[in-house]
Amino acid sequence: MASSWITTRPTKDGGKRYRVLYRTGGRESNARYAGSFATKTEALARKRWVDGELASLRVSEWRFLENGSASAVRTLVQAAEAWRASRVDVSDGTMQTYVVAINRLRDRLADTSLDAIDAAKVAELVADLHADGLKKQTIRKTVSVLAMILDYVRVQPNPARDKLTVKLPREERRHVEPPTAAQVEAVVRILPTRYVLPVLVLDDTGMRVGELEGLTWGDIDEPRGRWRVAASVSKTGRPRWVTPDPVLFAAVTDIVPRDDRHPDRRVFERVTGDRLRTQLARSCTAAGVPAFSPHDLRHRRVSLLHLCGMPWARIGELVGHDDLMTTARVYTHVVADEAELDYVGLIPK
């Protein structure tokens, strides 16, 4: 008798992932793989879908779950499920963004055949999303996910990339005003304890929040007082070394005793980019200061390095930029108060 079930497997960071398996016959048939998920809710959704396919005897239409082939995909929902299962290269936070976009596409396109999705259909989707009052960036992300799904199943030409027919809302450029030292200090004083050190690290080093999230004990070089941003988490795909303030480095290494530092264990466990952004926003409101994000701290650090007279090339090397023009044009345009240079950190010396 056909059946499906959920198993779990541990991950390197101490968590677990939920795997959906199924059989097309009794126990004498081989178990087959139907996807791996970060949450049980996602796994249950996949299991329910698998159960429906088994009950309807449509297993032959989703062989792509077993061998990665896109040849059997018929609807957008099937293509989205196959694409999501294939994206083992992204973080849990990014995957959650994809899931939200997929659910948005599912609500509007349901079981639309891939053959029925053309540029006019995508343009209609954009209009519907805009009419529903979604933000411009949300609409752009949704269409971007649709484009990646269609790329995965080799729909050519890709209607979601047809710029002549699909007109996306103009992206509003955000004017960045990084926080001052006083504002950072006010927020740090009321942040929940687990987020204080990560915020101080971002402010001191200019690291990206994804790089902080991916930092493991195997990246720590304690004798030299530095840590490595691994190529796997670096936006440029190249590793680099970060040397924080010595007192800050000591505070980080005190988190876990040396004997308990497994190389694959995350340094800042239970701290994700989404949670950090949420806590920062709440603490900014509570402190009565303008809201700022983790990435605004990166802007702040790069601007301070520029004020100190550091060469563009060196700044780009420290913060992991490919294009020095990006460093000059985007990041060094806001911190003009030289009094900020007197700021040496929030951790007592």
DOTIVEX-413072 format. One record per residue (C-alpha): residue in one letter; z, x, y; chain. Coordinates in nm, 3 decimals. Layout:
N
   type        up      east     north   mol
      a         Z         X         Y     A
...
//
This chain:
349
   type        up      east     north   mol
      m     0.000     0.000     0.000     A
      a    -0.092     0.136     0.344     A
      s     0.200     0.234     0.565     A
      s     0.299     0.436     0.873     A
      w     0.620     0.605     0.981     A
      i     0.772     0.839     1.239     A
      t     0.922     1.183     1.174     A
      t     1.076     1.436     1.413     A
      r     1.044     1.810     1.446     A
      p     1.250     2.048     1.666     A
      t     1.090     2.222     1.963     A
      k     1.150     2.571     2.095     A
      d     1.355     2.446     2.392     A
      g     1.607     2.269     2.167     A
      g     1.454     1.924     2.197     A
      k     1.234     1.737     1.952     A
      r     0.896     1.572     1.922     A
      y     0.808     1.254     1.736     A
      r     0.519     1.267     1.487     A
      v     0.339     0.958     1.357     A
      l     0.211     0.975     0.999     A
      y     0.036     0.716     0.784     A
      r    -0.111     0.652     0.440     A
      t    -0.414     0.439     0.362     A
      g    -0.284     0.370     0.011     A
      g     0.034     0.406    -0.193     A
      r     0.249     0.714    -0.238     A
      e    -0.023     0.872    -0.444     A
      s    -0.241     0.906    -0.130     A
      n    -0.199     1.192     0.115     A
      a    -0.004     1.147     0.436     A
      r    -0.226     1.174     0.744     A
      y    -0.143     1.281     1.098     A
      a    -0.171     1.031     1.386     A
      g    -0.026     1.219     1.683     A
      s     0.278     1.396     1.826     A
      f     0.475     1.265     2.124     A
      a     0.757     1.372     2.354     A
      t     0.935     1.034     2.346     A
      k     1.011     0.783     2.074     A
      t     0.868     0.505     2.290     A
      e     0.525     0.671     2.288     A
      a     0.548     0.732     1.914     A
      l     0.639     0.368     1.850     A
      a     0.340     0.257     2.057     A
      r     0.109     0.476     1.850     A
      k     0.271     0.352     1.524     A
      r     0.217    -0.011     1.624     A
      w    -0.146     0.064     1.701     A
      v    -0.189     0.243     1.367     A
      d    -0.030    -0.053     1.187     A
      g    -0.279    -0.284     1.355     A
      e    -0.573    -0.064     1.255     A
      l    -0.447    -0.049     0.897     A
      a    -0.396    -0.424     0.882     A
      s    -0.747    -0.484     1.019     A
      l    -0.901    -0.232     0.778     A
      r    -1.046    -0.037     1.072     A
      v    -0.923     0.305     0.964     A
      s    -1.278     0.438     0.940     A
      e    -1.317     0.387     1.315     A
      w    -1.039     0.628     1.413     A
      r    -1.095     0.932     1.195     A
      f    -1.070     1.131     1.519     A
      l    -0.691     1.113     1.480     A
      e    -0.717     1.325     1.168     A
      n    -0.984     1.582     1.243     A
      g    -1.023     1.579     1.621     A
      s    -1.377     1.445     1.603     A
      a    -1.482     1.217     1.883     A
      s    -1.778     1.078     1.689     A
      a    -1.590     0.770     1.567     A
      v    -1.453     0.667     1.906     A
      r    -1.584     0.330     2.019     A
      t    -1.359     0.206     2.300     A
      l    -1.189     0.363     2.598     A
      v    -0.848     0.294     2.446     A
      q    -0.942     0.491     2.134     A
      a    -1.086     0.773     2.344     A
      a    -0.771     0.787     2.556     A
      e    -0.546     0.805     2.250     A
      a    -0.757     1.083     2.098     A
      w    -0.764     1.280     2.423     A
      r    -0.390     1.245     2.475     A
      a    -0.317     1.364     2.121     A
      s    -0.537     1.669     2.183     A
      r    -0.354     1.780     2.499     A
      v    -0.093     2.000     2.333     A
      d    -0.144     2.253     2.616     A
      v     0.040     2.063     2.891     A
      s     0.406     2.026     2.978     A
      d     0.603     1.709     2.912     A
      g     0.599     1.630     3.284     A
      t     0.219     1.653     3.303     A
      m     0.185     1.449     2.986     A
      q     0.399     1.176     3.136     A
      t     0.162     1.165     3.435     A
      y    -0.129     1.128     3.194     A
      v     0.048     0.849     3.004     A
      v     0.106     0.651     3.324     A
      a    -0.260     0.686     3.420     A
      i    -0.375     0.587     3.069     A
      n    -0.157     0.276     3.078     A
      r    -0.310     0.189     3.414     A
      l    -0.660     0.226     3.265     A
      r    -0.556     0.025     2.959     A
      d    -0.440    -0.264     3.177     A
      r    -0.773    -0.284     3.358     A
      l    -1.033    -0.177     3.103     A
      a    -0.857    -0.291     2.784     A
      d    -1.096    -0.248     2.489     A
      t    -1.404    -0.180     2.700     A
      s    -1.675    -0.011     2.498     A
      l    -1.762     0.342     2.606     A
      d    -2.124     0.230     2.633     A
      a    -2.022    -0.029     2.892     A
      i    -1.854     0.222     3.124     A
      d    -2.101     0.329     3.390     A
      a    -2.065     0.447     3.749     A
      a    -2.065     0.088     3.878     A
      k    -1.778     0.003     3.641     A
      v    -1.578     0.303     3.766     A
      a    -1.648     0.205     4.127     A
      e    -1.521    -0.145     4.046     A
      l    -1.206     0.011     3.896     A
      v    -1.146     0.207     4.217     A
      a    -1.186    -0.110     4.424     A
      d    -0.940    -0.299     4.200     A
      l    -0.681    -0.021     4.223     A
      h    -0.719    -0.014     4.601     A
      a    -0.685    -0.393     4.622     A
      d    -0.363    -0.371     4.421     A
      g    -0.217    -0.154     4.695     A
      l    -0.197     0.172     4.498     A
      k    -0.169     0.491     4.699     A
      k    -0.481     0.698     4.752     A
      q    -0.350     0.989     4.550     A
      t    -0.261     0.756     4.261     A
      i    -0.616     0.622     4.255     A
      r    -0.761     0.973     4.258     A
      k    -0.535     1.082     3.969     A
      t    -0.629     0.777     3.765     A
      v    -1.002     0.843     3.803     A
      s    -0.942     1.212     3.728     A
      v    -0.776     1.122     3.397     A
      l    -1.063     0.884     3.317     A
      a    -1.309     1.165     3.383     A
      m    -1.124     1.401     3.149     A
      i    -1.115     1.137     2.875     A
      l    -1.489     1.080     2.903     A
      d    -1.550     1.455     2.905     A
      y    -1.350     1.480     2.583     A
      v    -1.571     1.231     2.402     A
      r    -1.881     1.393     2.555     A
      v    -2.006     1.103     2.762     A
      q    -2.295     1.254     2.959     A
      p    -2.356     1.209     3.241     A
      n    -1.992     1.131     3.310     A
      p    -1.981     0.812     3.524     A
      a    -1.635     0.899     3.660     A
      r    -1.787     1.211     3.820     A
      d    -2.077     1.028     3.987     A
      k    -2.002     1.100     4.353     A
      l    -2.297     0.896     4.476     A
      t    -2.166     0.569     4.332     A
      v    -1.792     0.630     4.287     A
      k    -1.633     0.663     4.629     A
      l    -1.270     0.775     4.614     A
      p    -1.024     0.719     4.899     A
      r    -1.012     1.014     5.131     A
      e    -0.718     1.234     5.043     A
      e    -0.474     1.257     5.329     A
      r    -0.374     1.613     5.402     A
      r     0.003     1.638     5.421     A
      h     0.137     1.836     5.713     A
      v     0.399     2.060     5.556     A
      e     0.712     2.143     5.749     A
      p     0.940     2.349     5.525     A
      p     1.313     2.298     5.566     A
      t     1.524     2.530     5.776     A
      a     1.807     2.738     5.631     A
      a     2.061     2.489     5.766     A
      q     1.881     2.198     5.602     A
      v     1.857     2.374     5.266     A
      e     2.226     2.460     5.283     A
      a     2.323     2.102     5.369     A
      v     2.132     1.970     5.068     A
      v     2.257     2.235     4.827     A
      r     2.618     2.148     4.909     A
      i     2.576     1.794     4.775     A
      l     2.327     1.848     4.492     A
      p     2.452     1.781     4.138     A
      t     2.578     2.112     3.997     A
      r     2.300     2.163     3.742     A
      y     2.033     2.158     4.017     A
      v     2.200     2.395     4.265     A
      l     2.095     2.723     4.103     A
      p     1.734     2.613     4.036     A
      v     1.694     2.516     4.402     A
      l     1.837     2.849     4.516     A
      v     1.597     3.031     4.284     A
      l     1.298     2.841     4.426     A
      d     1.411     2.911     4.781     A
      d     1.468     3.281     4.717     A
      t     1.156     3.357     4.513     A
      g     0.889     3.105     4.615     A
      m     0.824     3.024     4.248     A
      r     0.640     2.708     4.153     A
      v     0.857     2.440     3.998     A
      g     0.651     2.452     3.676     A
      e     0.716     2.826     3.653     A
      l     1.088     2.765     3.692     A
      e     1.075     2.492     3.428     A
      g     0.899     2.724     3.183     A
      l     1.130     3.025     3.231     A
      t     1.287     3.136     2.901     A
      w     1.548     3.396     2.812     A
      g     1.273     3.602     2.655     A
      d     1.134     3.647     3.008     A
      i     1.455     3.797     3.146     A
      d     1.461     4.174     3.209     A
      e     1.832     4.221     3.274     A
      p     1.837     4.606     3.314     A
      r     1.585     4.581     3.598     A
      g     1.722     4.261     3.749     A
      r     1.397     4.067     3.722     A
      w     1.219     3.804     3.515     A
      r     0.862     3.739     3.411     A
      v     0.651     3.439     3.495     A
      a     0.458     3.412     3.168     A
      a     0.081     3.364     3.169     A
      s     0.127     3.035     2.982     A
      v     0.314     2.878     3.277     A
      s     0.147     3.061     3.565     A
      k    -0.107     2.854     3.755     A
      t    -0.341     3.153     3.772     A
      g    -0.306     3.224     3.399     A
      r    -0.177     3.574     3.473     A
      p     0.182     3.692     3.426     A
      r     0.383     3.847     3.706     A
      w     0.731     3.984     3.766     A
      v     0.978     3.820     4.004     A
      t     1.274     4.014     4.144     A
      p     1.530     3.776     4.298     A
      d     1.836     3.861     4.505     A
      p     2.078     4.059     4.280     A
      v     2.360     3.811     4.331     A
      l     2.129     3.525     4.244     A
      f     2.004     3.710     3.936     A
      a     2.363     3.765     3.822     A
      a     2.437     3.394     3.867     A
      v     2.137     3.306     3.650     A
      t     2.229     3.548     3.371     A
      d     2.583     3.409     3.369     A
      i     2.454     3.067     3.262     A
      v     2.448     3.160     2.893     A
      p     2.633     3.443     2.711     A
      r     2.401     3.722     2.606     A
      d     2.456     3.655     2.234     A
      d     2.337     3.294     2.275     A
      r     2.011     3.371     2.456     A
      h     1.737     3.282     2.213     A
      p     1.406     3.420     2.345     A
      d     1.238     3.078     2.334     A
      r     1.530     2.891     2.488     A
      r     1.474     2.767     2.842     A
      v     1.693     2.921     3.110     A
      f     1.734     2.596     3.303     A
      e     1.773     2.342     3.024     A
      r     1.769     1.972     3.114     A
      v     1.607     2.055     3.451     A
      t     1.251     1.926     3.482     A
      g     1.023     1.915     3.781     A
      d     1.044     1.536     3.809     A
      r     1.423     1.530     3.790     A
      l     1.451     1.809     4.043     A
      r     1.223     1.630     4.289     A
      t     1.421     1.310     4.249     A
      q     1.756     1.480     4.305     A
      l     1.625     1.671     4.606     A
      a     1.498     1.349     4.765     A
      r     1.831     1.173     4.706     A
      s     2.033     1.465     4.842     A
      c     1.811     1.495     5.150     A
      t     1.878     1.130     5.226     A
      a     2.252     1.174     5.168     A
      a     2.261     1.486     5.388     A
      g     2.063     1.318     5.665     A
      v     1.789     1.582     5.673     A
      p     1.409     1.536     5.648     A
      a     1.301     1.507     5.287     A
      f     1.153     1.819     5.131     A
      s     1.017     1.896     4.786     A
      p     1.050     2.197     4.555     A
      h     0.705     2.311     4.669     A
      d     0.817     2.301     5.032     A
      l     1.063     2.577     4.942     A
      r     0.764     2.785     4.831     A
      h     0.601     2.726     5.170     A
      r     0.924     2.830     5.336     A
      r     0.953     3.156     5.142     A
      v     0.589     3.259     5.198     A
      s     0.622     3.186     5.570     A
      l     0.938     3.396     5.595     A
      l     0.769     3.686     5.417     A
      h     0.486     3.659     5.670     A
      l     0.732     3.663     5.960     A
      c     0.885     3.978     5.813     A
      g     0.547     4.148     5.847     A
      m     0.464     4.169     5.478     A
      p     0.090     4.226     5.410     A
      w    -0.113     3.935     5.278     A
      a    -0.196     4.116     4.956     A
      r     0.169     4.181     4.877     A
      i     0.267     3.819     4.952     A
      g    -0.009     3.693     4.724     A
      e     0.107     3.929     4.450     A
      l     0.469     3.815     4.477     A
      v     0.401     3.442     4.465     A
      g     0.100     3.445     4.231     A
      h    -0.197     3.360     4.450     A
      d    -0.556     3.423     4.346     A
      d    -0.703     3.374     4.691     A
      l    -0.547     3.557     4.986     A
      m    -0.718     3.311     5.221     A
      t    -0.506     3.039     5.062     A
      t    -0.195     3.237     5.146     A
      a    -0.307     3.288     5.505     A
      r    -0.448     2.941     5.575     A
      v    -0.212     2.708     5.388     A
      y     0.124     2.875     5.353     A
      t     0.196     3.072     5.669     A
      h     0.168     2.815     5.942     A
      v     0.500     2.645     5.996     A
      v     0.812     2.863     6.007     A
      a     0.790     3.003     6.358     A
      d     1.159     3.035     6.439     A
      e     1.243     3.403     6.397     A
      a     1.612     3.311     6.385     A
      e     1.540     3.208     6.026     A
      l     1.506     3.577     5.941     A
      d     1.883     3.608     5.977     A
      y     1.917     3.385     5.672     A
      v     1.998     3.594     5.367     A
      g     2.084     3.330     5.111     A
      l     2.330     3.058     5.023     A
      i     2.513     3.239     4.744     A
      p     2.818     3.428     4.877     A
      k     2.784     3.804     4.858     A
//
